[in-house]
Amino acid sequence: MATTTNFSVRMDSDIKSQCEILYGELGVNLTTAINVFLRQSLRVGGFPFDVRLDQPNRETIAAMLEAERIAKDPNVKHYSDVEEALQELKR
């Protein structure tokens, strides 16, 4: 049998309470849930879920979709380079 050790974690008390309720509904306590997380981290060699930055918000996604639509629209004037577009702006 493996030896055990204790460690302390500081966390928001509301988060702790919510997690205790959530994991309780799943039939485990918070200690078991943390152990599952840590074991899964070892198994996969990192976080056991995707950790990402810069996920676009709705406004950015809408702007990207609009840019794609404009790029594909044959009625919209297209430029071969930035200089050509700047010349058009100067007119």
Sequence and secondary structure as in RCSB ss.txt:
>XXXX:A:sequence
MATTTNFSVRMDSDIKSQCEILYGELGVNLTTAINVFLRQSLRVGGFPFDVRLDQPNRETIAAMLEAERIAKDPN
VKHYSDVEEALQELKR
>XXXX:A:secstr
            HHHHHHHHHHHHHTT  HHHHHHHHHHHHHHHTS SS   S    HHHHHHHHHHHHHHH TT
S   SSHHHHHHHHH 
